[in-house]
Each structure stands twice: as C-alpha cells, then as structure tokens.
Amino acid sequence: MPTLDALTPIFRQVFDDDSIVLTRETSANDIDAWDSLSHMNLVVSLEVHYKIKFALGELQKLKNVGDLADLVDKKLARK
Amino acid sequence: MLIENGQYNIGDICTSRQCRLGRGDRVAMRWLTPDMERRDYTFNELDGLSGRFANVLASLGVGAGEVFFTYLPKQPEQFVAFLGALKLTAVTGTLFSNFGEEALLDRLVDARACGIITKKSLLRKITRIRPQLPHLRFIILVDSDDHQADGIFSYNRLMAEAGSSFDPPLTPADTPSVLHYTSGSTGKPKGVLHRHGAVTMIHSTAQQVLGLREDDVYWCTADQGWVTGTSYGIIGPWSMGVTQVHFGGGYSAEQWFEILERENVSVWYTAPTALRMLMREEPLLYARFDLGMLRHVCSVGEPLNPAVIHWARRVLGKEVYDTWFQTETGAIMIANRPGILVKPGSMGKPVEGIEAAVISAEGGVLNSGEQGDLCLKPGWPSMFTTYLNQAGAYASKFKNGYYCTGDVAYRDTDGYFWFVGRSDDVINTAGHLISPFEIESALIELPDVAEAGVIGVPDELLYEKVVAFVSLHGEAAMTDELQLKIRLHLANKLSSVATPHEIHRLERIPKNKSGKIMRRYLKATYLGQDAGDISTMEE
C-alpha cells in the first residue's frame, strides 16, 4: 500500500476523525485537531506503527503530509 | 457611558450599540484564514449576522436562560453565534474544540444544553454521546449545505431563512450570560456562570489594563473556549468599538510576526508559553519585521517569568504586562499595566475597585511578605454568580468575607502581589487548567490500567507538564503500544492538552489510609524532594 494511503487510518485514529482524506498537500491547517500536542501523538503513532524513530530536526522541516510520507519511506528503505 | 437605559446585554453592546454610536462601517473583525487570507467584518455586518443568528435560535425554540454551546475552532461563525445567543439572552457556553467526547459529555449533561453549533469534523464526537443528552434538541453545522435528520441543521440554510433585524430584550445586569467550565482537583468540571453586568468590568479593564484605545488594532491569541477568549477576545474590545484581528491558524513564529507587522497590531494579548516559544526562535527572525505600531504586549494564563520581560525589552523593544485573573473572576483582577512600574515576575497590583488580600489558614489578613491564600473582597461586577448545579461548591469559595482564589501568594511592601503556587492539585499547562482527577478517571477506563495518579511538574516551556503514574493489571507490560494507547485514549476522550508528557509504571499508586491518591508524595518523589509527613500513607 502506498505510504500516503497507509497514513490515512493512522491520522483518523490520532485525530479521532473518520472523515480525514489525506493528500500530499494536507497540512496542520486542514485538520482541526492537529495542534502541537496532538502532533506528538501522531509522531508516536508513526514510530510505533512503523518501528522507526524520528529526530526532532527532521520533523521541524516537514511542511505537509507529502513530506511526512517521503520521510517515512526514506526511513523504511534504510531498515 | 457604556450602559444606556439599563441595557446590559453584551451582544447588543458589542454590536448594535457600536452602530448606534456611528461605528457601523468600522472594521470589527479582521479575520485571517490559516493561509493568511483576509476578510473584514464591519460592526454593521457583525450586528446583522449576530441578529440573524439570534433569530435562528429563536426559530429553534431557544428561550431566555436556556444553555447553548459553541464547539468550534476559531472561525467567524464562533463570534456570530456567541453574540447572537447573548442577544437572545440564552446562556452561552463555549467549548474548546479539542475536547474529546468525555469532556463534552460532562459539560453538556451538567448544563442541560439545548443546542450546539459545530462543524462536520467534530460532529462524530457529539453523535457518539447524543443518546446520553436528552436535553440536546438540535445541532447546527457550519459547513453543511443541507439540513439532516435528527435535528441536525445547516447553518447556511438557517441563516439564509432568518431576518437580520433583532432587538435584544432589555437585559438587567443580573441576567445570566456566559458559561465556562473549569477544572478542580477533585470531581467533575464545574460550570462557572457569569452575568451580563460583567461587561462593565471587562470594558473598564480592557481600557485600563490592556490600555486599549478606540483606534487600536488589537489581537488576542486566546481560544474562545476559555475565559480570556470571550472576555478579552470578544467582549472587552468590541464593547469599546476596537478592531480585532482573529487568526484561524496555530502557532507559527513567522506568521505571528507577519500578522503583527502587516495588520498594524497595536496591542497584543497572548500567553507566556507562546512568548517563551518565540524566545527560542532565531533572533534574525525578529529583525525582518517592523513592529513599530505595536505599543505593548499583555500576557495571561500562567506566571510570566522575568526572563521573558527582559527578552521582550531587549529584542522587541516592547514592554510585556502580566495580568492575572480566573474563570471565576470574569475579568482581570491584578496586573502590571501601563502607568505603573513593572516588577518583573510579580502579578502586579489590584485593578481599580478590587480589594485583594493574603489570608492565613485561620482566616486572618497577613502582613506584607507573608505567604497565604490569595483572596478577593466579593462584589466586583464580573464576579461569577454560581457554579451551575453546585451551590455548595460555590459557597465553599467564600470565607471570612472573601472569595478564595485557590492561589497562594504574598504581597510586597509596595502593594505588588507575587504568585507562589496553587493550594490544590490543579495542573496549569500552557495556560490550560487540567484536573488530575479527570485524567486519572479516564486512565482507569483502559483495561490494562489498574490505578493511576497524575501530577503537574515544573516545565521550562509550558510552566507545568502532565506526568502520569499507572499501575497495571496482572501481567500487562508498559510497551510502546500501551503508551500510545494511553496517549490516544486521553487525547480523544478528554483533550490533547490532557495528554501526559510522561507515563511511568509503578507497582502501586501511593494512597493514604482513606484511599486518596497521594499526589504530593508522587510529586516529591518525581522531583527528588522530601515528601514530608507520610505517616498517613497506606502500608
């Protein structure tokens, strides 16, 4: 499954919103519940789901879901 | 004169009155989308829209004194609905849009809410608890074009069908107005009820403490789910006819400075956590922006550390005035402010008409330098009128002729007050008051969690952070998966602000012989301090 599609159920669970439909351009401005605290829950969810770890610097550079999906792919390729 | 012919109606004063004063074409709200697109609403428009919304609620059968809630992120409909409901003299509650279903349930049940305005992405949380809300007759969706079944209505359709003219009834000062819920260290959140007469105190403190002038452009970053967001993000400035900026996005240093510069903001009201986050940004960022129009900054929510004041003076060339109030006080009570010497780290001095005192456990007024309970002489116009359905809890806040704030403080010889801490276990994280009891209750709903104890510990950025201790059933292990399950459970049931920053496993949660969780012991142990007398601890 492409990573973007695989991220959708994780986002829906973290933000408790079944109506979330992700595109590469989706950002925190498009999801009501996406604040700095729920962002941490998203990060932990991704780390647990994919068994990867993010560095703080990597996360600060992300502008949208597309960047996030690319970063996850990069980390999975290194495993 | 703010009050004319005995009309205290907040909705009327913030909109129709401004039009009667000839300010109808003035921009009341400069709305900025998260993408920084601008949409101006004049006082004429705000008056028409809020009048239309009052007619909508009337058409849905909402009567004076019934409780109506907004449950929206910051967006224009939030302000329209709030003011419209007040025009109708419905009691108007605002709910933080990150509340989960349990936080919603507690508040909607207690208030016997008759209606709520929200958006599609939040509807699911209400739908899940709706069977437990027999009094909830309708839900209005701001982003649905059509009415749905089960009393779910389209805001756009209702507004299109309603007239814009609405004459608020003559509203005496004691008429119930705004309802906010506040957390305590025990029990469910309490509904703090205010009255329309509060507008006089909010208005005067907006002038005297925030230093607002009629031609200002003012920006308050607080969410409307909290008292600062309604008292000083709606009522105070609009009662003066001041233009307000409201921004639909979250924290972004670059965007925030762009707003301050581009919109010529002259007074900015924000929170210490936000200022501390700005302090961590690259200094080059500030140099790119011209904040020449900004007269000063005010701060509220948590104690403001002196380092922030010194940073703002040095880097921004601005003074930051710390202000103190509570949901219960409705308006600023103690503050540093223009015209008095700022003592960095202090709460400032009581505002005009407020008598504050530091009281001992025995009820006596303490001398300068002595630490005790911060109390206020009751009777100020914005004082809460009750805790909804909890008259006993309300009465318990008043002792020896004073309202007891629950904060511990001392007064210096110059009459400045200095915050020391809370006298209860309520956690203040980034300006949000969190009840440890609510988090503990939600934690033990999880099948793996046997017991839980929750505390707030000092944090450089947030003032306090939430730390949870849990004991687990049987063979359950504290895995990454369980940590995640706990985090999401709390975020979705309560709110993202209730999510612990740390979760620790203990074999058992320390309790006293009556079974009460010893949070004091947990905190001392966490901080490596002496726990004091633990003779009452369960063996």
Interface residues (C-beta under 8 A of the other chain):
Chain A: Q13 V14 D16 D17 D18 S19 I20 A28 N29 I31 D32 A33 D35 S36 L37 S38 M40 N41 V44 S45 E47 V48
Chain B: P34 D35 P73 S97 N98 G100 K119 K120 S121 L122 R124 K125 G248 G249 G250 Y251 D480 E481 Q483 L484 R487 L488 A491 N492 S496 V497 T499
